Amino acid sequence: MGVLRFLLALAVVFAHTAPPFGLRMTFGTNSVQAFYIVSGFLITLVLNKKYDQSRAFYEARFFRIFPTYWVFLLMEISIQLAQLAGAPLQSMMTLSFFQQN
């Protein structure tokens, strides 16, 4: 499967080369779609081997995604509230990233 994925990626690269420099393949768009199908199948196989239960998969995804989500959300809310209070955006950004000096 990895070899098939490599060949499909190579076909996409050849399809994007200009005719004077390389082969012009007409199946470039089909190989892109096939590449995504094969990649999705391989990812599913890996996830099925790693997580024997779907609950463990969703717990791992939750603890990987949500901390970053909450940090971003709190930063965005604080920036919006500060702008509503009248603080200029430039000074808020310099204070947020410790660039006062």
Contacts in CASP RR format, 6 or more apart in sequence:
PFRMAT RR
TARGET T0000
AUTHOR 0000-0000-0000
METHOD contacts of the structure
MODEL  1
MGVLRFLLALAVVFAHTAPPFGLRMTFGTNSVQAFYIVSGFLITLVLNKK
YDQSRAFYEARFFRIFPTYWVFLLMEISIQLAQLAGAPLQSMMTLSFFQQ
N
1 38 0 8 1.000
1 41 0 8 1.000
1 42 0 8 1.000
2 38 0 8 1.000
2 42 0 8 1.000
4 38 0 8 1.000
5 35 0 8 1.000
5 38 0 8 1.000
5 39 0 8 1.000
5 42 0 8 1.000
8 31 0 8 1.000
8 32 0 8 1.000
8 34 0 8 1.000
8 35 0 8 1.000
8 38 0 8 1.000
9 35 0 8 1.000
11 25 0 8 1.000
11 27 0 8 1.000
11 28 0 8 1.000
11 31 0 8 1.000
12 28 0 8 1.000
12 31 0 8 1.000
12 32 0 8 1.000
12 35 0 8 1.000
14 22 0 8 1.000
14 23 0 8 1.000
14 25 0 8 1.000
14 28 0 8 1.000
15 24 0 8 1.000
15 25 0 8 1.000
15 26 0 8 1.000
15 27 0 8 1.000
15 28 0 8 1.000
15 29 0 8 1.000
15 31 0 8 1.000
16 28 0 8 1.000
17 23 0 8 1.000
17 24 0 8 1.000
18 24 0 8 1.000
25 31 0 8 1.000
47 57 0 8 1.000
50 57 0 8 1.000
51 57 0 8 1.000
51 60 0 8 1.000
75 96 0 8 1.000
79 89 0 8 1.000
79 92 0 8 1.000
79 96 0 8 1.000
82 92 0 8 1.000
83 89 0 8 1.000
83 92 0 8 1.000
93 99 0 8 1.000
94 100 0 8 1.000
END
